């Protein structure tokens, strides 16, 4: 969904390294960088990666496909379930309570030590990055409670320390919303791949009663479980075409 707004495609080593050549030189893949252990062992490396992404997501303008979804949501009850951590749905005008962020949000921070302070907004946090090395320079974000290292409130790989308290309310709202609309729901799935199939599985389960699944995916549009329509196209173009047909 974010690629049409100009955000990098993290799928596969080649796509990730095109976006971040310094990591290609180091031979580091996305899965290796998105490891919470780096915040304890090498916080400059960890915040180089996440600080750059935080700045990038703040500067990105949601593409026109988000406006299409907003118009649809103005006509029928709607809810967003996303594995993206970029906050683009909220920037496009969706109410935060209607956006279930199953992997959390880069726009919120937590204590690495889980000291009990909880989750707080990343507003005002600006991490200086040396883009030649993709390492953070200068002062790094700290927990206001204990002064320890802060990290994004995001579910990373092998992450036993994610504080999901900020995400929990919207995720529960999604569960309740789906229970109320399960027999008449239409699922529009955008760019959800098979490498991390969280969203694909949710889409298939949510649409099981109706068979009304529209899977929009450039690389992996096939509907192999259940019923649905496969559209091998980018998100923005597909949404515009469907909107025109409606």
C-alpha positions in Angstrom: 0.0 0.0 0.0 2.8 2.4 0.9 4.9 1.8 -2.3 2.6 4.0 -4.4 3.3 6.8 -2.0 7.0 6.4 -2.7 7.9 4.3 0.3 10.5 1.6 -0.2 9.5 -2.0 -0.8 11.1 -4.1 1.9 10.1 -7.5 0.3 13.2 -9.5 -0.6 16.8 -8.6 -0.1 17.1 -6.8 -3.5 14.2 -4.4 -2.9 15.4 -3.6 0.6 19.0 -3.0 -0.5 17.9 -0.8 -3.4 16.3 1.5 -0.8 19.3 1.3 1.6 22.6 0.7 -0.2 24.7 0.9 3.0 23.0 -2.2 4.3 23.7 -4.0 1.0 27.4 -3.3 1.6 27.1 -4.7 5.1 25.1 -7.7 3.8 22.3 -7.0 6.4 18.7 -7.9 5.4 15.6 -6.3 6.7 14.9 -9.3 9.0 18.3 -8.9 10.6 17.9 -5.2 11.2 14.4 -5.4 12.6 15.7 -7.2 15.7 15.1 -5.7 19.1 18.4 -7.0 20.3 20.2 -4.3 18.4 18.8 -1.6 20.7 20.7 -3.1 23.6 23.8 -4.3 21.8 24.3 -1.5 19.2 21.7 1.2 19.6 23.3 3.5 17.0 22.7 0.8 14.4 19.2 0.2 15.6 18.2 3.9 15.7 20.0 4.5 12.4 17.4 2.2 10.7 14.3 3.2 12.7 15.2 6.9 13.0 15.5 7.1 9.2 12.2 5.3 8.7 10.5 7.6 11.2 11.6 10.7 9.3 10.6 9.1 6.0 7.1 8.2 7.1 6.5 11.7 8.6 7.5 13.2 5.2 5.4 10.9 3.0 2.1 12.1 1.7 -0.5 9.2 1.3 -1.4 8.5 -2.3 -4.8 9.0 -3.9 -5.9 5.4 -3.2 -6.2 6.3 0.5 -8.7 9.0 -0.4 -10.7 6.4 -2.3 -10.9 4.2 0.8 -11.9 7.2 2.9 -14.8 7.9 0.5 -16.0 4.3 0.7 -15.7 4.5 4.5 -17.9 7.5 4.4 -20.7 5.5 2.7 -20.5 2.2 4.6 -19.2 1.0 8.0 -15.4 0.4 7.6 -12.4 -0.7 9.6 -8.7 -1.0 8.8 -6.5 -3.9 9.7 -2.9 -3.3 8.8 0.6 -4.7 9.4 2.1 -1.4 8.2 3.7 0.6 11.0 3.9 3.9 9.0 0.8 5.6 10.2 -0.3 6.4 6.7 -4.0 5.5 7.2 -4.2 8.0 10.1 -2.5 10.7 8.0 -5.1 10.0 5.2 -7.9 10.9 7.7 -8.9 7.6 9.2 -9.7 7.8 12.9 -7.0 6.2 15.0 -9.5 4.0 16.7 -10.6 2.6 13.3 -7.0 1.5 12.4 -5.9 -1.8 13.9 -2.1 -1.8 13.7 -1.3 -5.5 14.3 2.5 -4.8 14.4 2.3 -1.5 16.3 3.4 2.0 15.1 6.7 3.7 14.6 5.1 6.9 15.8 5.0 5.6 19.4 7.9 4.6 21.6 8.4 2.3 24.6 11.1 1.5 27.1 13.5 -1.2 26.1 13.6 -2.5 29.7 9.8 -2.4 30.0 10.2 -0.4 33.2 6.4 0.2 33.5 6.3 3.7 32.0 4.2 2.5 29.1 4.0 3.8 25.5 4.3 7.4 24.5 4.1 9.4 21.2 7.3 9.9 19.2 6.3 13.5 18.6 9.4 15.7 18.6 11.8 12.8 18.3 14.3 13.5 15.6 17.2 11.2 15.3 20.3 12.4 13.4 21.5 9.9 10.9 24.8 9.5 9.0 23.3 8.3 5.7 26.7 7.0 4.5 26.7 4.4 7.3 23.0 4.5 8.3 24.1 4.9 11.9 22.5 7.3 14.4 24.7 10.2 15.6 24.2 12.3 18.7 21.7 11.7 21.5 19.3 8.8 21.2 15.7 8.6 22.5 15.4 7.8 26.1 12.6 6.5 28.3 11.1 9.4 30.3 10.5 7.0 33.2 13.8 5.4 33.9 16.2 7.1 31.4 17.0 3.9 29.7 17.1 3.3 25.9 13.8 3.8 24.1 12.7 1.8 21.1 9.7 2.0 18.7 6.6 0.3 19.9 6.7 -2.1 17.0 6.6 -5.9 16.9 10.0 -6.9 15.5 11.3 -10.3 14.6 11.8 -12.6 17.6 10.4 -9.9 19.8 9.3 -10.8 23.3 9.5 -7.3 24.6 6.9 -5.5 22.5 4.6 -3.3 24.6 1.3 -3.6 22.7 -0.8 -1.5 25.1 -1.2 1.3 22.6 -2.3 -1.0 19.8 -4.6 -3.1 22.0 -7.7 -0.9 22.0 -7.9 -0.6 18.2 -7.2 -4.3 17.7 -10.0 -5.2 20.1 -12.3 -2.7 18.3 -11.4 -4.5 15.1 -12.4 -7.9 16.6 -15.7 -6.5 17.8 -16.4 -4.7 14.6 -15.8 -7.8 12.5 -18.0 -9.9 14.8 -20.8 -7.4 14.1 -20.3 -7.4 10.3 -19.1 -10.9 9.6 -22.1 -11.9 7.5 -22.0 -8.9 5.2 -18.3 -7.9 5.1 -16.4 -7.2 2.0 -12.6 -7.4 2.4 -10.3 -5.3 0.2 -6.8 -6.5 0.8 -3.9 -4.4 -0.5 -0.4 -5.7 -1.0 -0.3 -8.3 1.7 2.3 -10.9 0.8 2.9 -14.5 1.8 6.3 -14.0 3.5 4.5 -12.5 6.6 0.9 -13.8 6.0 -0.7 -12.1 9.0 -3.0 -9.9 6.9 -3.7 -12.5 4.2 -4.9 -15.0 6.9 -7.0 -12.3 8.5 -8.6 -11.4 5.2 -9.4 -15.0 4.4 -10.9 -15.7 7.8 -12.9 -12.4 7.8 -14.4 -13.1 4.4 -15.0 -16.8 4.9 -18.8 -16.3 5.5 -19.3 -14.1 2.4 -16.5 -15.1 0.0 -16.2 -11.4 -0.7 -12.4 -10.9 -0.8 -10.7 -8.6 -3.3 -7.0 -9.3 -3.2 -4.9 -6.6 -4.9 -1.3 -7.6 -5.2 1.3 -7.0 -7.9 3.3 -10.2 -7.1 1.0 -12.6 -5.3 -2.6 -12.0 -6.2 -3.8 -15.6 -6.1 -6.6 -16.6 -3.8 -5.7 -20.1 -2.8 -7.8 -20.4 0.3 -11.5 -19.7 0.1 -13.2 -17.5 -2.5 -12.3 -14.1 -3.9 -11.2 -12.0 -6.8 -7.5 -11.6 -7.6 -6.3 -8.3 -9.1 -2.6 -8.3 -10.2 -2.1 -4.5 -10.0 -0.7 -1.8 -7.8 -2.9 -0.5 -5.0 -3.5 3.1 -6.2 -4.4 2.1 -9.8 -6.6 -0.8 -8.7 -8.5 1.3 -6.2 -9.0 4.1 -8.8 -10.4 1.6 -11.3 -12.8 0.0 -8.8 -13.9 3.4 -7.7 -14.6 4.4 -11.3 -16.6 1.2 -11.9 -18.7 1.8 -8.7 
